[in-house]
């Protein structure tokens, strides 16, 4: 992996510094067809005890961003540039030994497909116990007791008996609980949940999200939740980052993003959600077109080929100039529409369709 960043540094005790700070992150993949610009200049912060929801369509760079934080990209075909500070410690360019020590103990990930993430050859108890042994120096007996404790904490009935079961003996929702237990066994400060409720029914989804919030309140951990489901964001997130084509196109509090979104892409995401109050005869309103190829993303605003508001901007600025989120704003969007236009179009055209 080609790294162009500052050398690895020791943790810095700076009270005003965010717990997780990502600055100007770029991730590039080398392929036979060319270079994939998967993440293109991304910056965000996350405080302890807070939850950041990252939303966007498949291929927008959500998972790639978080795999870069964990240092899990293949070094042979990946270039990572930028700054990733976790509790003051630089992760970009850190050695594999350093990252291995941090993964599981300081930061952990709940993967999307629990059946694929869990080994079919070992009991769930052993898989939960292994990181506890590796990072906490516990004996196998102590680690097994800890695994039983964690299974009980995440709501697995009869944990002392089920600790000896294999992944295929659990339902999808229960396997996801096992994944959460494995991620939290060492009480990490940062938890990254990648589509943790995918393929689960609505009732189980709600249980999993409630469980994450309860465990966060107990431990004070920071959580990043990756999803395309704005309903999940509404339930658990404090702040939201909307990603498109490897970039952040809008960020703000969950209240701001869901009630007064500013970017046409955010409007499209909200407009594509079915509503209980809508007639079954009313068709959904999908975003026109398809996400761009990250081998050759469009110039200017990456969303402009699909945007229905480009005609409201003078000249061809949408297709030539890349918009940025103004610095210092709690809620901001990368769009060439003026603040007055955003408010007017949302109030008059978008909001009535969301009721």
Secondary structure as UniProt FT lines:
FT   STRAND          2..4
FT   TURN            15..16
FT   STRAND          20..31
FT   TURN            32..33
FT   STRAND          34..46
FT   TURN            48..49
FT   STRAND          51..55
FT   TURN            58..59
FT   HELIX           62..70
FT   TURN            75..76
FT   STRAND          78..86
FT   TURN            87..88
FT   STRAND          89..90
FT   TURN            92..93
FT   HELIX           96..102
FT   TURN            104..106
FT   STRAND          107..110
FT   HELIX           114..117
FT   TURN            120..121
FT   HELIX           124..136
FT   HELIX           140..153
FT   TURN            154..155
FT   TURN            157..158
FT   HELIX           159..162
FT   TURN            163..164
FT   HELIX           167..169
FT   HELIX           172..184
FT   TURN            185..186
FT   STRAND          190..194
FT   TURN            196..199
FT   HELIX           202..219
FT   STRAND          222..227
FT   HELIX           230..236
FT   STRAND          239..244
FT   TURN            245..246
FT   STRAND          247..253
FT   HELIX           254..259
FT   HELIX           264..271
FT   TURN            276..277
FT   TURN            280..281
FT   TURN            294..295
FT   TURN            302..306
FT   HELIX           310..312
FT   TURN            315..316
FT   HELIX           317..320
FT   TURN            327..328
FT   STRAND          332..333
FT   HELIX           339..345
FT   HELIX           346..350
FT   HELIX           351..354
//
